[in-house]
Amino acid sequence: MSDGKEIARAEGFVGKDEPVWFGGKTNNGKLLPKRPDFAIRAMAQTRAVSRACRSAFAHVIVLMDVGLETTPYEEMAGVFDVTPQRQQSPEQPPVDHFAVIKAWVAHAQSTANILAVEEKWKKRIGKLNEQGAPILPDVQEAAEDLIADRYGVLFEQERQQADANAKVPAEEMPA
């Protein structure tokens, strides 16, 4: 950031139990050699950078498209079957528009973010109205209330932070 403010921090780690990096047998029985130390350190650094950026900017991905995920593929292996699946039918399941707006709102970290969410929501309503598939009025009203509530919370947090910053003497401010 141009003001030098730290917005995220993370650590990366490569465990000795990872056969891809430290050698050994994989789950499917394949024997792998140990990778060079510089490659292991580089992977730890890559993971740290990835986590720091995800921490700071994950909300942007959800604002772009609620169908996008912020969890890396590698972190889901062993937790879920992450093999891409083809849909059986060409029909799309109905969209839970309130769940969509809840996800967008949950990832908003500032008043600017929530205003962007509100704008995106309005565009979505307009687009669906044009397509002849309007969002139900009660869902629209609940979404507007959710956005307003989140804006209020974020506005108050930002005001408190500004007040706290204003009380710190200039000589105690970090360079």
Disulfide bonds with the S-S distance in Angstrom:
none
